[in-house]
Amino acid sequence: MSAAAGQPTPGERSPTGHDSTATPDPTTDCRVTEAMRGAAGVALEALEERARASQLLLSDRTLYGLADAQIVRRSLARDEEASRVLRAAFSLWSAEPT
């Protein structure tokens, strides 16, 4: 870190963990990195995949008895809610600045 400026030298990460190369979110002024967007995208895909598996488990008569339906329904509801939150975050991250 450059002592004079208090800034990280090239290739060094800021001690606060903030990525100064990220673009600020227009609605919150938070910095959202491409890595964060990518991680959120992977998480969204995993949640949606698990939700589809839960829906299949609840709808297929041959699979229905393999798990406690109440637990699967609660898990499905949480996964669907988390998916909605991530989709909303994506829409905020891609919103045009006002």
Helices and strands as residue ranges (DSSP letters): E 23-24, E 31-32, H 34-59, G 64-66, H 69-93
